[in-house]
Amino acid sequence: ELVLFNNMMFAFNVELVEVILDNAILNFKRHSTIDRYGNESFRMILNAVSFFIAEGEFKLVGKYMGILKSFYLNEDNFFEKTMLLFIEGIFNHIFGDENMGNQQINQSLVVCKVLKADNLFQMNYEFVERLNSHYNLAIPLDE
């Protein structure tokens, strides 16, 4: 169910995603299995944060960023660490230090290039372009 929800959440409205996400996190904590599900639970919350950013639900972004940042990531979790750097950069650009946010976003894109994660690079690059356009942001992207 976790994988299914993770791949389908963008088809639902914000309120439903928040309810399902809160219930999933509660169940993880209740059964002490958040570590057992590891990357998939991290990815679910990461996807939800991206969804909330795209929907302009910034209060929810702050709520779930704290949970996302509380995950322990192993040294070999390159995807998760790169995506956390990327999403923290967006968060910092919007809510805090724009320069730090811009640096984090572009660092994450460099990691994608170095690792030849071309699809991830393109997805993140286009996400920033959509945010720039939709919210009239000025996140500079290094070419």
QUIVEN-V780041 format. One record per residue. N is the residue number from 1. RES is the residue in one letter. PSI is psi in radians with two decimals (999 if undefined). NEAR is the number of other ideal C-beta (glycine too) atoms within 10 Angstrom. Layout:
N|RES|PSI|NEAR / N|RES|PSI|NEAR
This chain:
1|E|-0.60|7 / 2|L|-0.81|14 / 3|V|-0.72|11 / 4|L|-0.86|8 / 5|F|-0.74|17 / 6|N|-0.64|17 / 7|N|-0.23|12 / 8|M|-0.11|12 / 9|M|-0.48|17 / 10|F|-0.16|12 / 11|A|-0.15|8 / 12|F|2.95|14 / 13|N|2.90|8 / 14|V|-0.79|15 / 15|E|-0.76|10 / 16|L|-0.72|11 / 17|V|-0.75|22 / 18|E|-0.78|18 / 19|V|-0.84|11 / 20|I|-0.73|17 / 21|L|-0.81|23 / 22|D|-0.72|12 / 23|N|-0.71|10 / 24|A|-0.79|20 / 25|I|-0.74|17 / 26|L|-0.78|10 / 27|N|-0.67|12 / 28|F|-0.83|19 / 29|K|-0.73|10 / 30|R|-0.70|9 / 31|H|0.12|10 / 32|S|0.73|8 / 33|T|0.13|12 / 34|I|-0.64|20 / 35|D|-0.58|10 / 36|R|-0.63|10 / 37|Y|-0.27|16 / 38|G|-1.96|16 / 39|N|-0.62|14 / 40|E|-0.65|12 / 41|S|-0.67|20 / 42|F|-0.80|21 / 43|R|-0.60|18 / 44|M|-0.83|22 / 45|I|-0.68|23 / 46|L|-0.82|22 / 47|N|-0.70|19 / 48|A|-0.74|28 / 49|V|-0.75|26 / 50|S|-0.75|20 / 51|F|-0.81|20 / 52|F|-0.63|22 / 53|I|-0.84|22 / 54|A|-0.55|15 / 55|E|-0.05|14 / 56|G|0.36|12 / 57|E|1.24|19 / 58|F|-0.46|14 / 59|K|-0.71|8 / 60|L|-0.56|20 / 61|V|-0.85|22 / 62|G|-0.73|13 / 63|K|-0.84|16 / 64|Y|-0.34|21 / 65|M|-0.69|21 / 66|G|-0.73|8 / 67|I|-0.76|17 / 68|L|-0.75|19 / 69|K|-0.25|13 / 70|S|-0.18|9 / 71|F|2.47|17 / 72|Y|2.17|9 / 73|L|2.26|15 / 74|N|2.81|10 / 75|E|-0.57|6 / 76|D|0.16|8 / 77|N|1.11|16 / 78|F|-0.78|14 / 79|F|-0.88|18 / 80|E|-0.74|18 / 81|K|-0.67|15 / 82|T|-0.75|21 / 83|M|-0.62|23 / 84|L|-0.76|21 / 85|L|-0.76|17 / 86|F|-0.87|25 / 87|I|-0.57|25 / 88|E|-0.65|20 / 89|G|-0.76|24 / 90|I|-0.80|25 / 91|F|-0.84|20 / 92|N|-0.66|18 / 93|H|-0.75|23 / 94|I|-0.71|16 / 95|F|-0.12|13 / 96|G|-2.02|11 / 97|D|1.80|11 / 98|E|-0.75|16 / 99|N|-0.77|10 / 100|M|-0.75|13 / 101|G|-0.81|20 / 102|N|-0.74|20 / 103|Q|-0.76|16 / 104|Q|-0.76|21 / 105|I|-0.87|27 / 106|N|-0.58|18 / 107|Q|-0.73|15 / 108|S|-0.63|22 / 109|L|-0.62|24 / 110|V|-0.73|13 / 111|V|-0.77|19 / 112|C|-0.75|23 / 113|K|-0.82|12 / 114|V|-0.71|9 / 115|L|0.02|13 / 116|K|0.66|8 / 117|A|1.22|17 / 118|D|-0.70|10 / 119|N|-0.73|8 / 120|L|-0.74|19 / 121|F|-0.88|19 / 122|Q|-0.75|12 / 123|M|-0.81|13 / 124|N|-0.70|23 / 125|Y|-0.82|15 / 126|E|-0.57|10 / 127|F|-0.77|17 / 128|V|-0.74|21 / 129|E|-0.73|13 / 130|R|-0.73|13 / 131|L|-0.77|18 / 132|N|-0.77|14 / 133|S|-0.84|9 / 134|H|-0.69|11 / 135|Y|0.14|14 / 136|N|0.74|7 / 137|L|2.98|16 / 138|A|1.02|9 / 139|I|1.94|18 / 140|P|2.35|11 / 141|L|2.17|13 / 142|D|2.46|11 / 143|E|999|4
